[in-house]
Amino acid sequence: MAEAMSREGEKFWGGKMSSYEFTITSTNGNLISHCILNDPPRPLSDWYNDGDHLILWETNNSSVTFNFTGGHLNLSVKP
């Protein structure tokens, strides 16, 4: 399963923080690949309105591409 999520919060010493988290997990829940982008340029994407083209699996299931405004992130299933 491939997932992407955004997080927002407060820094310990004040100010705002944001991050985007990209994860691939196996069917039994084991972590395969993971990446966090801290304080990215905003907005990377409108997760709710941009639809199914945001997370695309390769036809042979070897990697996942996360598409967003201005670029993409490719995570491999193999180490």
FIGU-366209 format. One record per atom (N, C-alpha, C, CB): residue number from 1; residue in three letters; atom name; x, y, z. Coordinates in pm, whole numbers, always signed. Glycine has a CB too. Example, Ala and Ser with C-alpha at 12.3 -4.5 7.8 and 13.67 -1.06 7.14 Angstrom:
% residues 2
REC	1	ALA	N	+1319	-569	+780
REC	1	ALA	CA	+1230	-450	+780
REC	1	ALA	C	+1320	-330	+780
REC	1	ALA	CB	+1131	-447	+905
REC	2	SER	N	+1285	-225	+708
REC	2	SER	CA	+1367	-106	+714
REC	2	SER	C	+1290	+3	+787
REC	2	SER	CB	+1408	-60	+572
END
This chain:
% residues 79
REC	1	MET	N	+84	-116	+0
REC	1	MET	CA	+0	+0	+0
REC	1	MET	C	+90	+124	+0
REC	1	MET	CB	-96	-1	+121
REC	2	ALA	N	+53	+222	-77
REC	2	ALA	CA	+125	+349	-82
REC	2	ALA	C	+35	+458	-26
REC	2	ALA	CB	+169	+382	-227
REC	3	GLU	N	+94	+542	+61
REC	3	GLU	CA	+19	+650	+123
REC	3	GLU	C	+100	+779	+121
REC	3	GLU	CB	-19	+613	+266
REC	4	ALA	N	+30	+891	+115
REC	4	ALA	CA	+90	+1023	+129
REC	4	ALA	C	+4	+1103	+224
REC	4	ALA	CB	+105	+1094	-10
REC	5	MET	N	+68	+1178	+312
REC	5	MET	CA	-9	+1261	+405
REC	5	MET	C	+67	+1388	+436
REC	5	MET	CB	-42	+1184	+534
REC	6	SER	N	-6	+1488	+478
REC	6	SER	CA	+55	+1614	+520
REC	6	SER	C	+30	+1632	+669
REC	6	SER	CB	-1	+1734	+439
REC	7	ARG	N	+124	+1702	+734
REC	7	ARG	CA	+113	+1729	+878
REC	7	ARG	C	+146	+1876	+902
REC	7	ARG	CB	+207	+1636	+961
REC	8	GLU	N	+77	+1934	+997
REC	8	GLU	CA	+106	+2070	+1039
REC	8	GLU	C	+105	+2074	+1191
REC	8	GLU	CB	+3	+2171	+980
REC	9	GLY	N	+186	+2162	+1248
REC	9	GLY	CA	+190	+2173	+1392
REC	9	GLY	C	+271	+2293	+1436
REC	9	GLY	CB	+247	+2047	+1453
REC	10	GLU	N	+295	+2298	+1565
REC	10	GLU	CA	+373	+2405	+1626
REC	10	GLU	C	+512	+2354	+1663
REC	10	GLU	CB	+301	+2463	+1750
REC	11	LYS	N	+614	+2435	+1642
REC	11	LYS	CA	+749	+2401	+1686
REC	11	LYS	C	+759	+2424	+1838
REC	11	LYS	CB	+856	+2486	+1610
REC	12	PHE	N	+850	+2353	+1902
REC	12	PHE	CA	+867	+2363	+2047
REC	12	PHE	C	+893	+2507	+2091
REC	12	PHE	CB	+982	+2273	+2092
REC	13	TRP	N	+981	+2579	+2018
REC	13	TRP	CA	+1018	+2716	+2055
REC	13	TRP	C	+932	+2820	+1985
REC	13	TRP	CB	+1164	+2741	+2024
REC	14	GLY	N	+823	+2778	+1926
REC	14	GLY	CA	+732	+2871	+1859
REC	14	GLY	C	+746	+2864	+1708
REC	14	GLY	CB	+757	+3013	+1905
REC	15	GLY	N	+646	+2905	+1640
REC	15	GLY	CA	+644	+2902	+1495
REC	15	GLY	C	+573	+2776	+1445
REC	15	GLY	CB	+786	+2909	+1440
REC	16	LYS	N	+542	+2778	+1321
REC	16	LYS	CA	+471	+2666	+1260
REC	16	LYS	C	+567	+2572	+1190
REC	16	LYS	CB	+366	+2717	+1162
REC	17	MET	N	+526	+2446	+1179
REC	17	MET	CA	+602	+2347	+1102
REC	17	MET	C	+504	+2270	+1016
REC	17	MET	CB	+683	+2251	+1197
REC	18	SER	N	+556	+2221	+904
REC	18	SER	CA	+474	+2136	+818
REC	18	SER	C	+564	+2032	+753
REC	18	SER	CB	+398	+2221	+711
REC	19	SER	N	+504	+1920	+717
REC	19	SER	CA	+580	+1815	+648
REC	19	SER	C	+484	+1732	+565
REC	19	SER	CB	+657	+1726	+750
REC	20	TYR	N	+543	+1664	+468
REC	20	TYR	CA	+472	+1565	+388
REC	20	TYR	C	+541	+1432	+410
REC	20	TYR	CB	+469	+1605	+234
REC	21	GLU	N	+462	+1327	+428
REC	21	GLU	CA	+515	+1195	+455
REC	21	GLU	C	+466	+1097	+349
REC	21	GLU	CB	+474	+1147	+597
REC	22	PHE	N	+560	+1021	+292
REC	22	PHE	CA	+530	+925	+186
REC	22	PHE	C	+574	+787	+234
REC	22	PHE	CB	+602	+964	+53
REC	23	THR	N	+485	+688	+226
REC	23	THR	CA	+511	+556	+282
REC	23	THR	C	+463	+446	+189
REC	23	THR	CB	+446	+543	+418
REC	24	ILE	N	+542	+337	+183
REC	24	ILE	CA	+499	+214	+118
REC	24	ILE	C	+506	+105	+224
REC	24	ILE	CB	+589	+178	-9
REC	25	THR	N	+396	+31	+242
REC	25	THR	CA	+391	-81	+335
REC	25	THR	C	+346	-207	+263
REC	25	THR	CB	+298	-49	+454
REC	26	SER	N	+389	-321	+315
REC	26	SER	CA	+347	-449	+258
REC	26	SER	C	+205	-481	+303
REC	26	SER	CB	+445	-563	+300
REC	27	THR	N	+148	-586	+246
REC	27	THR	CA	+11	-624	+282
REC	27	THR	C	-1	-667	+428
REC	27	THR	CB	-36	-736	+192
REC	28	ASN	N	+110	-711	+489
REC	28	ASN	CA	+105	-748	+631
REC	28	ASN	C	+147	-632	+723
REC	28	ASN	CB	+195	-869	+656
REC	29	GLY	N	+164	-512	+668
REC	29	GLY	CA	+192	-393	+747
REC	29	GLY	C	+337	-359	+768
REC	29	GLY	CB	+130	-409	+877
REC	30	ASN	N	+431	-436	+712
REC	30	ASN	CA	+573	-406	+726
REC	30	ASN	C	+610	-284	+642
REC	30	ASN	CB	+659	-527	+686
REC	31	LEU	N	+694	-198	+698
REC	31	LEU	CA	+741	-79	+629
REC	31	LEU	C	+841	-118	+520
REC	31	LEU	CB	+805	+20	+728
REC	32	ILE	N	+815	-75	+398
REC	32	ILE	CA	+905	-104	+286
REC	32	ILE	C	+990	+19	+253
REC	32	ILE	CB	+824	-148	+161
REC	33	SER	N	+927	+135	+243
REC	33	SER	CA	+998	+257	+209
REC	33	SER	C	+926	+376	+272
REC	33	SER	CB	+1009	+275	+54
REC	34	HIS	N	+1004	+479	+308
REC	34	HIS	CA	+946	+591	+380
REC	34	HIS	C	+1029	+716	+354
REC	34	HIS	CB	+938	+561	+532
REC	35	CYS	N	+963	+829	+336
REC	35	CYS	CA	+1034	+955	+313
REC	35	CYS	C	+952	+1069	+375
REC	35	CYS	CB	+1058	+981	+161
REC	36	ILE	N	+1021	+1163	+441
REC	36	ILE	CA	+954	+1281	+497
REC	36	ILE	C	+1019	+1405	+437
REC	36	ILE	CB	+963	+1282	+654
REC	37	LEU	N	+937	+1497	+388
REC	37	LEU	CA	+984	+1627	+340
REC	37	LEU	C	+941	+1730	+444
REC	37	LEU	CB	+927	+1662	+197
REC	38	ASN	N	+1039	+1787	+515
REC	38	ASN	CA	+1009	+1887	+618
REC	38	ASN	C	+1005	+2026	+557
REC	38	ASN	CB	+1114	+1881	+730
REC	39	ASP	N	+909	+2104	+600
REC	39	ASP	CA	+889	+2242	+556
REC	39	ASP	C	+899	+2257	+404
REC	39	ASP	CB	+989	+2333	+623
REC	40	PRO	N	+820	+2181	+329
REC	40	PRO	CA	+825	+2189	+183
REC	40	PRO	C	+757	+2316	+134
REC	40	PRO	CB	+759	+2066	+120
REC	41	PRO	N	+787	+2357	+11
REC	41	PRO	CA	+710	+2470	-46
REC	41	PRO	C	+564	+2428	-55
REC	41	PRO	CB	+766	+2511	-188
REC	42	ARG	N	+475	+2518	-30
REC	42	ARG	CA	+335	+2483	-25
REC	42	ARG	C	+260	+2548	-140
REC	42	ARG	CB	+273	+2525	+108
REC	43	PRO	N	+152	+2495	-185
REC	43	PRO	CA	+109	+2358	-155
REC	43	PRO	C	+171	+2259	-253
REC	43	PRO	CB	-44	+2348	-160
REC	44	LEU	N	+208	+2142	-207
REC	44	LEU	CA	+257	+2038	-297
REC	44	LEU	C	+144	+1981	-378
REC	44	LEU	CB	+328	+1927	-218
REC	45	SER	N	+29	+1968	-317
REC	45	SER	CA	-86	+1911	-387
REC	45	SER	C	-212	+1933	-308
REC	45	SER	CB	-65	+1762	-413
REC	46	ASP	N	-323	+1920	-377
REC	46	ASP	CA	-453	+1918	-312
REC	46	ASP	C	-497	+1773	-311
REC	46	ASP	CB	-559	+2012	-385
REC	47	TRP	N	-460	+1698	-204
REC	47	TRP	CA	-479	+1553	-199
REC	47	TRP	C	-623	+1513	-227
REC	47	TRP	CB	-438	+1500	-63
REC	48	TYR	N	-718	+1594	-183
REC	48	TYR	CA	-858	+1554	-195
REC	48	TYR	C	-915	+1580	-334
REC	48	TYR	CB	-941	+1628	-93
REC	49	ASN	N	-867	+1682	-404
REC	49	ASN	CA	-926	+1718	-533
REC	49	ASN	C	-847	+1670	-653
REC	49	ASN	CB	-941	+1865	-540
REC	50	ASP	N	-718	+1637	-637
REC	50	ASP	CA	-636	+1598	-752
REC	50	ASP	C	-657	+1454	-794
REC	50	ASP	CB	-492	+1620	-720
REC	51	GLY	N	-712	+1371	-709
REC	51	GLY	CA	-754	+1238	-748
REC	51	GLY	C	-647	+1132	-756
REC	51	GLY	CB	-819	+1247	-876
REC	52	ASP	N	-680	+1027	-833
REC	52	ASP	CA	-600	+905	-838
REC	52	ASP	C	-464	+919	-905
REC	52	ASP	CB	-676	+800	-907
REC	53	HIS	N	-439	+1022	-981
REC	53	HIS	CA	-310	+1034	-1051
REC	53	HIS	C	-196	+1077	-959
REC	53	HIS	CB	-323	+1134	-1165
REC	54	LEU	N	-224	+1103	-833
REC	54	LEU	CA	-118	+1146	-741
REC	54	LEU	C	-25	+1033	-699
REC	54	LEU	CB	-179	+1206	-618
REC	55	ILE	N	-78	+911	-686
REC	55	ILE	CA	+3	+796	-646
REC	55	ILE	C	-8	+690	-755
REC	55	ILE	CB	-44	+738	-506
REC	56	LEU	N	+103	+665	-824
REC	56	LEU	CA	+103	+571	-937
REC	56	LEU	C	+206	+462	-917
REC	56	LEU	CB	+130	+645	-1068
REC	57	TRP	N	+160	+336	-924
REC	57	TRP	CA	+249	+221	-916
REC	57	TRP	C	+305	+191	-1055
REC	57	TRP	CB	+175	+96	-859
REC	58	GLU	N	+433	+149	-1062
REC	58	GLU	CA	+488	+98	-1186
REC	58	GLU	C	+412	-30	-1223
REC	58	GLU	CB	+642	+70	-1173
REC	59	THR	N	+406	-61	-1351
REC	59	THR	CA	+330	-178	-1395
REC	59	THR	C	+384	-308	-1338
REC	59	THR	CB	+330	-185	-1547
REC	60	ASN	N	+513	-313	-1305
REC	60	ASN	CA	+572	-434	-1246
REC	60	ASN	C	+579	-426	-1093
REC	60	ASN	CB	+712	-457	-1304
REC	61	ASN	N	+516	-324	-1034
REC	61	ASN	CA	+511	-303	-889
REC	61	ASN	C	+648	-284	-824
REC	61	ASN	CB	+442	-420	-823
REC	62	SER	N	+747	-238	-899
REC	62	SER	CA	+882	-219	-845
REC	62	SER	C	+900	-86	-773
REC	62	SER	CB	+983	-230	-955
REC	63	SER	N	+812	+11	-798
REC	63	SER	CA	+824	+141	-735
REC	63	SER	C	+691	+215	-742
REC	63	SER	CB	+936	+225	-801
REC	64	VAL	N	+685	+322	-664
REC	64	VAL	CA	+567	+408	-662
REC	64	VAL	C	+613	+550	-689
REC	64	VAL	CB	+491	+398	-524
REC	65	THR	N	+538	+621	-772
REC	65	THR	CA	+565	+762	-798
REC	65	THR	C	+454	+845	-734
REC	65	THR	CB	+575	+790	-950
REC	66	PHE	N	+494	+942	-652
REC	66	PHE	CA	+402	+1037	-591
REC	66	PHE	C	+416	+1166	-670
REC	66	PHE	CB	+432	+1058	-437
REC	67	ASN	N	+312	+1207	-740
REC	67	ASN	CA	+313	+1329	-822
REC	67	ASN	C	+259	+1446	-742
REC	67	ASN	CB	+232	+1309	-950
REC	68	PHE	N	+324	+1561	-757
REC	68	PHE	CA	+276	+1682	-691
REC	68	PHE	C	+318	+1803	-773
REC	68	PHE	CB	+331	+1692	-545
REC	69	THR	N	+270	+1918	-735
REC	69	THR	CA	+297	+2042	-807
REC	69	THR	C	+447	+2066	-814
REC	69	THR	CB	+226	+2160	-739
REC	70	GLY	N	+500	+2078	-934
REC	70	GLY	CA	+640	+2110	-953
REC	70	GLY	C	+736	+1993	-945
REC	70	GLY	CB	+678	+2208	-854
REC	71	GLY	N	+688	+1870	-937
REC	71	GLY	CA	+781	+1758	-933
REC	71	GLY	C	+715	+1627	-896
REC	71	GLY	CB	+891	+1786	-837
REC	72	HIS	N	+800	+1533	-858
REC	72	HIS	CA	+752	+1401	-817
REC	72	HIS	C	+857	+1335	-727
REC	72	HIS	CB	+722	+1311	-941
REC	73	LEU	N	+813	+1233	-655
REC	73	LEU	CA	+900	+1153	-570
REC	73	LEU	C	+879	+1008	-607
REC	73	LEU	CB	+872	+1178	-417
REC	74	ASN	N	+988	+937	-631
REC	74	ASN	CA	+979	+796	-667
REC	74	ASN	C	+1042	+714	-555
REC	74	ASN	CB	+1050	+769	-804
REC	75	LEU	N	+964	+620	-497
REC	75	LEU	CA	+1014	+532	-393
REC	75	LEU	C	+1017	+390	-446
REC	75	LEU	CB	+928	+542	-264
REC	76	SER	N	+1129	+324	-429
REC	76	SER	CA	+1146	+186	-476
REC	76	SER	C	+1094	+87	-371
REC	76	SER	CB	+1294	+158	-508
REC	77	VAL	N	+1043	-22	-420
REC	77	VAL	CA	+996	-129	-332
REC	77	VAL	C	+1115	-213	-288
REC	77	VAL	CB	+890	-216	-402
REC	78	LYS	N	+1220	-218	-369
REC	78	LYS	CA	+1339	-299	-337
REC	78	LYS	C	+1441	-212	-265
REC	78	LYS	CB	+1401	-361	-466
REC	79	PRO	N	+1510	-267	-165
REC	79	PRO	CA	+1611	-189	-90
REC	79	PRO	C	+1730	-148	-174
REC	79	PRO	CB	+1661	-268	+29
END
